[in-house]
Amino acid sequence: MTITFELQKLLKAQADNSGLSVDELANNLLLDVLSGSKQGEVSESKTSNFDEFFDNRLEQKQYQETSPSILSFGETRFTDEGARAYTKAVRYEFQKHASLKGLSLNKALGELPDIAKKHHGDFAVIGQILMGRHELTGEEMDIWFEKSRGCPLQKTLQEWSGDSLPSLCRVFVQAIEV
């Protein structure tokens, strides 16, 4: 199952608020949804479709009362430590997929400018990050996220690799200060 960035962020915030791990919260929610026993809170969502359940919850913004800052992208802040971890994860994924494609890092980098442009990424910066010449800071990730409502670097790598890169998505979410 692929978990979207918004859902990961929402799960992390709810887990932090409830004192549970993200895995414990997700398992509890899945059990509740699949058994239809959420004590009235999810009565309209007696469905086995987890994605549909959370799409409905997000549309209704029922979590907004307990976690307004998580639903407001303007409040998102990345930590410097998280940004460093994300930088390492991005480089790892780039190198791994270049190797899987049988490309040198320079050749692989040469395939990215058009994709980066499509995702509103600054290829000069992306290239520096991927080649190990620049390490992201929390502030840079904040600015990037605010401008594009996502991460152009991550979107570029996902399209180029043909992989949803779930481990990279996880590191991205973990870089957020909640």
Secondary structure, 3 states (H helix, E strand, C coil): CCCCHHHHHHHHHHHHHHCCCHHHHHHHHHHHHHHCCCCCCCHHHCCCCHHHHHHHHHHHCHHHHCCHHHHCHHHCCECHHHHHHHHHHHHHHHHHHHHHCCCCHHHHHHCCHHHHHHCCCCHHHHHHHHCCCCCCCHHHHHHHHHHHCCCHHHHHHHHHHCCCCHHHHHHHHHCECC
